[in-house]
């Protein structure tokens, strides 16, 4: 095989590996997204993870004197929904231009867009008579 073909294949493999690293880095960043929100004049505070799951709930001691159980429940839900909305906005912003149309909400596993290794390049090179650099 010609040297320029080998160089082209090597360039493509290097580009592929760099893009895979970039996607893995982006996946790590997406997994660290979280949001906080408050309700009931700051007496209810929540934190959610990148999937909108509640990870922290903080209630001011005054909340028991000021809110009944129904109002407290509503405040917790309000803060949770606000934090979930923030996470969704952060994910959409971070993913803008990176995922196919229709991929919304949650954290898609970007590493699935590219396989771990696109076939056995060593066997392909050997079969084509291309020696590794």
C-alpha positions in Angstrom: 0.0 0.0 0.0 1.2 3.5 -0.7 2.8 5.6 2.0 0.3 8.4 1.5 -2.6 6.0 2.1 -1.0 4.8 5.3 -0.5 8.4 6.4 -4.1 9.2 5.6 -5.3 6.1 7.6 -3.1 7.1 10.5 -4.4 10.7 10.4 -8.0 9.4 10.4 -7.3 7.1 13.4 -5.6 9.9 15.3 -8.6 12.2 14.6 -11.0 9.4 15.7 -9.1 8.9 19.0 -9.0 12.6 19.7 -12.7 13.0 19.1 -13.4 10.0 21.4 -11.3 11.6 24.2 -13.3 14.8 23.7 -16.6 13.0 24.0 -15.4 11.2 27.1 -14.4 14.5 28.7 -17.8 16.0 27.8 -19.5 13.0 29.3 -17.6 13.5 32.6 -18.6 17.2 32.6 -22.3 16.4 31.9 -22.3 13.9 34.8 -21.1 16.6 37.2 -24.0 19.0 36.4 -26.3 19.8 39.4 -28.6 22.6 40.4 -30.0 24.2 43.6 -33.2 26.0 44.1 -35.2 27.6 47.0 -38.9 28.1 47.8 -41.0 29.6 50.6 -38.7 32.6 51.1 -35.6 30.5 51.3 -36.9 28.2 54.0 -36.9 25.2 51.6 -33.7 24.4 49.7 -33.1 21.5 47.4 -30.3 20.2 45.2 -30.7 17.8 42.3 -28.2 15.9 40.2 -27.8 15.8 36.4 -30.8 13.5 36.1 -33.1 15.7 38.2 -33.0 13.4 41.2 -33.2 15.0 44.6 -29.8 14.8 46.3 -30.2 17.3 49.2 -33.2 18.8 51.0 -32.7 21.5 53.6 -35.5 22.8 55.7 -35.2 26.0 57.8 -36.3 25.3 61.4 -38.8 28.2 61.0 -40.7 26.3 58.3 -42.5 24.2 60.8 -44.0 27.3 62.4 -44.9 29.0 59.2 -46.1 26.3 56.8 -48.6 23.6 57.1 -47.9 20.2 55.7 -49.7 20.9 52.4 -47.8 24.2 51.9 -44.5 22.5 52.8 -45.1 19.8 50.3 -45.9 22.4 47.6 -42.7 24.4 48.5 -40.6 21.2 48.2 -42.2 20.4 44.8 -41.7 24.0 43.6 -38.1 24.1 44.5 -37.5 20.6 43.0 -39.1 21.5 39.7 -37.1 24.7 39.5 -33.8 22.9 40.1 -34.8 20.2 37.6 -35.5 23.0 35.0 -32.1 24.5 35.7 -30.4 21.1 35.1 -32.3 20.6 31.9 -31.2 24.1 30.7 -27.6 23.3 31.6 -27.7 20.0 29.8 -29.2 21.5 26.7 -26.7 24.3 26.7 -23.7 21.9 27.1 -25.0 19.5 24.5 -26.0 22.1 21.9 -24.7 21.0 18.5 -23.3 17.7 19.9 -26.3 15.4 19.8 -28.7 14.4 17.1 -32.1 16.2 16.8 -34.6 14.8 19.3 -32.1 14.0 22.0 -33.5 16.0 24.9 -33.5 15.7 28.7 -31.3 13.4 30.8 -27.7 12.8 30.1 -27.1 10.8 26.9 -24.1 8.5 27.0 -22.0 10.2 24.3 -19.4 7.4 24.3 -22.1 5.2 22.6 -21.9 7.5 19.6 -18.4 6.0 18.9 -17.4 2.4 19.6 -14.4 1.7 21.8 -12.4 0.8 18.8 -13.7 0.9 15.2 -12.5 -2.6 14.3 -9.2 -4.2 14.5 -6.8 -1.8 12.8 -3.8 -3.9 13.5 -5.3 -6.8 11.6 -6.4 -4.5 8.8 -3.0 -3.0 8.5 -1.4 -6.4 8.4 -3.8 -7.6 5.7 -3.2 -4.5 3.6 0.5 -4.7 4.1 0.7 -1.4 6.1 3.3 -1.4 8.8 2.5 0.5 12.0 4.6 3.6 12.7 
